[in-house]
Amino acid sequence: MPTGQTRIQRLTIGSTAALLVTIAGCQTTEMGLAEPTNTQTDPSSVLTPAETLTPADSAARTVIERSTLREQALSTLVEYSASNNALLRANALEALSPAGKRLQAPLAAGLVDPNEGVRAIAAVLVGREQVKPLAASVRPLLRDPSVRVRASAIYALRAIGADVDPTPLGTYLLESEEPGVRAHAAFLLGELGDKSAMPLLRQALHEKIPGASEQQERLVGLQIAEAMVKLGDKSRLEGLRAALYPARPDEFEIAVLATQILGRLGDRASIPQLINLSEYTQNGRTVPPELRLAVADAAARMGRREGWFIAETYIEDADPLRRSQAALVLGQTGRDEDLETLAGLLDDPNPLVRAAASGSILEITTPGR
């Protein structure tokens, strides 16, 4: 891998593209991050019981506290979207998805970001969040040197109804020598919902990727299966459910991706399997925290919010990635009582955790989100 580049998994569970993206130029600390100035939490923004207030006063105070906390989260993410660290910029952009009109300016900057991963994510968000005023800013990315960025730009323009030729997505799916590019193309084809892509996806399931490992082939296969389910082939759900059970330790990444996909697809039939998986123990050991957190997130996306207790188990974990994932799960379970916990995480020493907590605050405080 070229010097100065880091291959990373998107931290957001059920993320924009659920793929590996290249984030270049990240400075190195424990998390590959240069720590920006910490955004301190205003004590008045933390939700606290209003035991001595009248019901009317308590309700008014709660509204003010929620508004103050939401504004703080927005300010934090806007600041991080202009960070000198690409990974933090990428996560901040996705966390800003519920920000409405305030998403547009950070996305516009993301579309011209020097990092290809950030540009790709910004383009996908333009399409997913229907930010149509940025169509003219997306179009130049059709000639971007990065295949991922070009694919994302095609998706964005198609998603917002602009005129663009989608056929290169099929080429990327079938011919790219990079497993991550094939997975990305499959994901985008599924998101577009065009059933004419089904023959391409079926063909891609049987195409070998030159130089790819067995695990990489399986990860791409899961992404293709997700796209096929979105286009109407429900038979692929069985293969996704079967991937929940890793036979070897190196298959846990496959199980995590399968869990995320089932959550995104809303496959309620898999809920009992997911719950059993989160509680599974062997020789006194449970499944890895990352898989338990993925289960909690997937179940929450299907209306089962009990997974908040799994998130709370890891909210003070020594690993900042797990703390980030736990914060994201609380955003999906969507309980108002977790706003206080998330407010506390705005003082976390790691900016990725602060970004995740800010995104979850936006999720909880956005009506109808």
N, C-alpha and C positions, 0 to 999 in steps of 0.2 A: 504494500500500500504506500502511496506517495507520502513523503515527509510532510508533516503539517496538516494531515487529514485524519479524522477519526470517524470510524464507522459506528454509528450509534443507533439504538432502537428508540423510536419516539417514546418519550416518557408517558405521554397521555394514553391511558388505557382506552382502547377503542378509538384510537387516534384518527386524524384526518385520513391517512393513507395506510395505516397499519403496515408499514414497510420500513426497510432500512434506508436511511437517507445519509448522504455524505455531508458532514458539517466540517468545513475547512477552517484552519487557522485558530482552533480553540486553544487557549492558553491552558497550561497544566497546573491543576491543584488536585486534590483528592477526587473531585468530580469533573476534572477537565475544565474548570471554571476560574476565571479571575473574579474574585468577590467584589461586586459593586458596593457602594455605600448602602448600608442597611436602611430600609424604610421603617422607621420606628412607629409602633402602634400608639395612636392617641388613646390614652386610658379611657376617655369618654366614649370611644367607639366600641369598646368591648361590651357585649350584652351582659347585663347583670340583673338579678331579680329585683323587681320593684315592689318589695313587700309592703312598704309603708304608703304606697300611692293608691289613690282611688282607681277603680277599673278604667275610667275614662282617661285619667292622667297616665296610667300605665300603658294603655294602648297608644296614646300619643307619643310617649317616650320611646316605645318600641319602634314605631315608624321612623322616628328621628334617628335612633341608633342604627337601624337597618340601612337607612339612607346614607348615614355617615360612613358606615362600614363598607357599603358598596362603592362609595366614592373613593375611599382609600384603596380598595382593591383595584379599581379602574386606574387610578393614578400610578400605582405600583406597576401594573402591566404595561401601561403606556411608556413608563420610564424604561422598563426592561426590554421593550420592543426596539429600543434604540441603544441597547447595551453593546459593549465592544466584544461580546461573546456570542457566537452564532447559535449555539445550542439554546442559550437563554432567550435570544430573540425569537427563535422558532417556537419555543414553548409559550412565550408570551403572546405571540400572534394567535395561536390556537386557543389559548385561554380567553382571549378577548372576543371569541365568537358570539357571546350573548350581549355584546356591547352596543348593538344597533348602529346608529350613525357614527358613533365614536370609533368604530372599527375601521372606517374607511381610510383615514389618514395613515394609521400604522400599516395597513395593507398596501397602500400606495407606495410607502417606503420599502416594504418587503419585496415588492415586485422588481425593484431595482437594486436589491441587496447584493453585495459582492459574493455572497455564499449561495451556491446552487441549491442547497437543501432549503434554505429560507425562501428563496424565490419559488421553489416548487410548492412549498406549503402555502405561501401567500396566494399563489394562483389557484390552488385547490379551494382555499377558503373563499375566494371571489365567487367561484361557482356554487359552492355549498351554501353560502350565506346570501347568494343572489345580490351581490354588490355590483349592480349593472353600470353605475357611473364609471367603473374602472375598466370597462371593456377595452377602451382605446389603449390603456396602459398594459393590458394583458397581451394584446396582439403582437407587439414586438418580440415577445417571448417565444413565438412560434419559430423564430430563427435562433433561439438560444443555443449556445454550444453544448448544453447539458440535455441529454435525452429525457431525463426525469422532468426537467423544466418544460421542455417542449410538449411532453405528454400532459402535464398538468395544465398548460395553457390551452391545449385542445379541449380538455375536459371543461375548463372554466368557460370558454366561449360557447361550447355546445350547451352547457347547463343554463346559461343565461339567455339562450336563444339567438346568439350571434351566428353569422355565417362562417363556417370553418369546415374543412375537410377532415373527417375523423379517421380516415383509413390508416394514417401512420400508427395509430394505437394498435391495430392488428399486426402491423409489421414489428413493433416493439415486443408484442406479446409472443410472437412466434420465432423471431430471429435474433433477439438480443442475446449476447453471450453473458450478460449480467443477470443473475437470478433476481436481484432486487428490482431491476427495470421490468422484467416480466411480471413480477408480483404487482408492481405499481400499475402497469397497464391493465392487468386483470381487474384490479380493484376499481380503477376508473371506468372501465367498461361496465362493470356491475352497477356503479353509481349512476351512470347515464341511463340505464334502464332500457336500452335499445335491444330488443330481442333478436334483431338481425345479427348480433354479435355472437349468438349461441354456437353456430358452427365453428367459429374461430376458437372459442373457449374449449369446445370438445376436442378439437385438434390439438390445442396446446397441452391438454392433459396427457397426451401420448408423445409429446415432443421431448427428446432428451436435450438437456442444456449442456453444452460443451464445458467440461472442466468443473461442473457443479458437483458438490458432495451429495450423498443420499439425503442428508438432513435438509440441505438447501432445496433439493427437488421436492421434498415433502412439504416444505413451507410454501413454496410456489403453488403446489397442488392444492393446498388449503385455500389460498387466496383465489385460485381459479374456481374452486368449489363454491366459495362464498358468492362470487359473481354469478355463477350459474343458478344458484338458489334465488338470488335477487331477480333473475330473468325468468324464473318460473319452474326450474328443475328442482323440485323438492326432494328428489331421490338422493341428492348429494348430501342431505342432512345426516344420513346414517354414517357416512364416512367421516364427517366432522365430529359426530358424537363418539365414534370409535377412537378418534385421535385424543380423546380426553384421558386415556389410560396409558401413560408411558411405561414401556417395558424396561427402559434403561435410563439412567440419570441424564444422558445427553438428549433424551426425548422430552424433557420437561418444557423446553422452549416451544416445541410443537404443541404440547398440551395447553400452554398459556395462549398461543395464538388461536387454537381451536376454541378455547373458552371465550376469548374476546369476540371471535366471529359469531358464535352462537348467541352471545349477548346482543350484538349489533343486529342480527337477523331476527331477534325476538322469538327464538325457538323455545317456547314454554315447555314443550315436551321433554326438554333436556334438564329442566330445573332439578328434579330428584337426583339425577346423576351428578349435577354440579354440586349440590348440597352434600351428597355422600363423598364426593371428591375432596371438598374442603375439610371434612371431618375425618378423612382416612388417616390411620396411623399404622405403622409397621415397626415392630421392635421398639415401641415407645417414641417413634419419630413421625412427625406429620409431614405432609407435602411441603415443598418450599413456600415461603411467605409470598413470593411473587405470584404463585399459582392460586393460593388462597385469596389474595387480593383481587386477582382477575375474576375469580368466581363471585366474590362479593359484588364487583362492578357489574358483571354480566347479569346476575340475578336482579340487581337494582334496575337495570334497563328493562327488565321484564316485569317490573312492578313488585318485586319481592325486596323489601327494604331492610330485612333483618340483618343484612351483612354489615351494618354499621359497626357492630361489635368487633368484627374482624379488623376493620380499619382502626378502631381504637386500640387494638392490640399492638399495632405497629406505629402508632402516631409519635412515639418517643423512641423508635428504633435507632440504633447507632448509624445505620445506613441511610443516608439522605435520599437515596432512590426509593427505598421502602416508605420513608416518611412522605415523599411526594405522591407515591401511589395511594397511600392511605388517605391523604388529603383529597385526591381525586375521587376516591370511592365515596367520601362524605358528600361530595358535590352531586353524585348520582343518587345516593340514598335520600338526599334532599330534605333532611329534617331541620327545622328551624333551630332546635336545641343544639345542633352542631355548629351553629354560627360562632358561638363563643370559643369552641375548640379551634376553629379555623382562624378566628381573630388572633388567638394566641400564636398560631403558626406564622403570622405575619412578622414575628420577631425571630423566626428560626435563623440560625447562623448561615444556612445555605440558601442562595437565591432561587434555586430550582424548587425548593420546598415552598418558599414564599410565593413564587409564581403559581404553583399548583393550588395553594390555599386561596389565592386571589381569584383564580378561575372558578373554584368551587363556590366561593362567596357570590360571584356573579351568577352562577347557575341557580343557586338557591333563591337569590333575590330578584331574579327576572321572572315576571309573571308569565305563566304558560310555557316556560322553558322546558 
